[in-house]
Amino acid sequence: MSISLDELNHIQLDVLKEIGNIGAGNAATALAKMLNRKINMNVPKVEILGFREVAELLGGPEIPVCGVYFRFEGDLAGNIMFMLNMKSSKQLTNILTCKQDESEILDEIDQSALQEIGNILSGAYVSSITALTNLNMKISIPSLSIDMAGAILSVPIIQYGQMGDNVLLIETEFNEGDNDVKGYFFLIPDYEFFGILLKKLGAL
């Protein structure tokens, strides 16, 4: 059964938000294990927003941002994008590389680190869904893009436009020492994603 995000009722939306909370928590735990350091995380904010609002959260469509993009396939299929502004991108690479570089320039090492972190965080999020549902999913190799927010978002807007104007967005904020990072996951599912997921969880 196919169902769009715009058609979900309050109970179904609450189920998706709870999965988002669990996924974000697992992602922070995975990052802490990778770094072997304590990572403090605020309670994730899970919202249903329009694509235009996503750009505004990042500071506006013309603000340069970093996006790590993944494809997942299997019993459920779709795409995940993890987005950060340039300051948070640098703070995140500082955590990984144990340095205090206050610039917002991402060199090759920084970009490689962001791809790896995005891979771990998105993998943890997908793993939380498979653990809850027993559905099988695999994620692709990450693709990193640094551009204006509007330009990066234009690709998923085209892909997802046939399913509605809204998107499930998870705002995740965590810190380690003096480094504070705010990132945004958002889900760009294939057409039958919500129907399969909610049926498996008994919410459809």
C-alpha positions in Angstrom: 0.0 0.0 0.0 1.3 3.4 -0.9 0.8 6.4 1.4 2.5 9.8 1.5 3.7 11.7 4.5 0.9 14.2 3.9 -1.7 11.5 4.4 -0.5 10.2 7.7 -2.7 10.6 10.9 -1.4 11.8 14.2 -0.7 8.3 15.6 1.2 7.4 12.5 3.2 10.6 12.7 4.0 9.9 16.3 5.3 6.4 15.4 7.6 8.0 12.8 8.8 10.6 15.2 9.7 7.9 17.8 11.7 6.0 15.2 13.5 9.3 14.5 14.3 9.7 18.2 15.6 6.2 18.5 17.7 6.5 15.3 19.2 9.8 16.4 20.1 8.3 19.8 21.7 5.3 18.1 23.7 7.6 15.8 25.1 9.6 18.7 26.0 6.3 20.5 27.8 5.0 17.4 29.8 8.3 17.1 30.8 8.1 20.7 32.0 4.5 20.2 33.9 5.4 17.1 35.7 8.3 18.9 36.0 6.4 22.2 34.9 9.7 23.9 31.8 10.8 25.6 29.3 12.6 23.3 26.5 14.6 24.9 23.3 14.8 22.9 20.3 16.9 23.3 16.9 15.3 22.9 16.4 15.2 19.1 13.6 17.4 17.5 11.6 15.4 15.0 9.4 17.6 12.7 7.3 17.4 9.6 8.4 20.4 7.5 8.2 21.7 3.9 11.3 21.6 1.8 11.4 25.4 1.8 11.5 25.4 5.6 14.5 23.1 5.6 16.6 25.6 3.8 15.5 28.3 6.2 16.6 26.2 9.2 20.1 26.0 7.7 20.2 29.8 7.4 18.5 30.4 4.0 18.8 28.9 0.5 22.0 30.9 -0.4 24.0 29.8 2.7 26.8 27.3 2.0 26.2 24.0 3.6 27.6 20.4 3.6 25.3 17.5 2.6 26.1 13.8 2.9 23.7 11.8 0.7 22.9 8.1 0.9 20.7 5.6 -0.9 19.2 2.7 1.0 17.6 -0.4 -0.6 16.1 -3.7 0.4 12.7 -4.3 2.0 12.5 -0.5 2.3 14.0 1.9 -0.2 14.7 5.6 -0.3 17.3 8.2 0.4 18.7 9.9 3.5 20.5 13.3 3.5 22.5 14.5 6.5 23.1 18.3 6.3 25.1 20.7 8.4 26.1 24.4 8.1 29.8 25.0 7.5 30.5 25.9 11.2 29.0 22.6 12.4 30.8 20.7 9.6 34.1 22.0 10.8 33.3 21.4 14.5 32.4 17.8 13.6 35.7 17.2 11.8 37.5 18.8 14.8 35.9 16.2 17.0 37.1 13.4 14.8 40.6 14.7 14.1 41.2 16.1 17.7 42.1 19.6 16.4 40.8 23.1 17.0 40.6 24.7 13.6 38.3 27.7 13.8 38.1 28.2 10.0 35.2 27.0 8.0 37.3 25.7 5.1 37.0 22.0 4.6 40.2 20.4 3.2 40.4 16.9 1.7 40.9 15.3 5.2 37.9 17.1 6.5 35.7 16.1 3.6 36.8 12.4 4.0 36.0 12.6 7.7 32.5 14.0 7.0 31.8 11.2 4.6 32.9 8.6 7.2 30.9 10.3 10.0 27.8 10.6 7.8 28.2 6.9 6.9 28.3 5.9 10.6 25.4 8.2 11.6 23.1 7.2 8.7 24.1 3.5 9.1 23.0 3.7 12.8 19.8 5.3 11.9 19.0 2.7 9.3 20.0 -0.1 11.7 17.5 1.2 14.2 14.7 0.8 11.7 15.8 -2.8 10.8 16.0 -3.7 14.5 12.5 -2.4 15.1 10.9 -4.0 12.0 13.1 -7.0 11.1 13.2 -5.5 7.6 16.4 -5.7 5.6 18.1 -2.5 4.3 21.6 -1.7 3.0 23.0 1.8 2.5 25.2 3.0 -0.4 28.6 4.6 -0.3 28.1 8.2 0.9 28.2 11.1 -1.5 29.4 14.5 -0.2 28.3 17.8 -1.6 29.3 21.4 -0.5 27.1 24.0 -2.1 24.4 26.5 -1.3 21.5 25.0 0.7 19.0 25.7 -2.1 21.2 24.0 -4.7 21.7 20.8 -2.6 18.0 20.6 -1.7 16.9 21.0 -5.3 17.8 17.3 -6.1 15.6 15.8 -3.4 12.8 18.3 -4.1 12.7 16.9 -7.7 12.9 13.3 -6.5 10.4 13.6 -3.8 8.0 16.1 -5.4 5.7 13.4 -6.6 5.0 12.2 -3.0 4.2 15.6 -1.4 5.7 18.9 -0.2 6.6 17.8 3.3 9.6 15.9 4.7 10.4 14.1 7.9 13.3 16.0 9.5 15.3 15.1 12.6 17.4 17.8 14.2 20.3 16.4 16.1 22.5 18.5 18.4 25.5 17.1 20.3 28.7 18.3 21.7 32.2 17.1 22.8 34.2 19.5 24.8 34.0 23.0 23.2 32.7 21.6 19.9 28.9 22.0 19.4 27.3 20.4 16.4 23.8 20.7 15.0 22.9 18.5 12.1 19.8 17.6 10.2 18.7 14.2 8.9 15.9 14.1 6.5 14.2 11.1 4.8 13.4 11.0 1.1 11.6 7.6 0.8 10.5 5.7 -2.2 6.8 5.6 -2.9 5.8 2.5 -0.9 8.1 3.2 2.1 5.6 4.5 4.6 3.0 1.9 3.8 5.4 -1.0 4.3 6.9 0.5 7.4 3.7 1.4 9.2 2.1 -1.9 8.3 5.1 -3.7 9.8 4.8 -1.7 13.0 1.0 -2.3 13.2 0.1 1.4 12.6 -1.6 0.9 9.3 
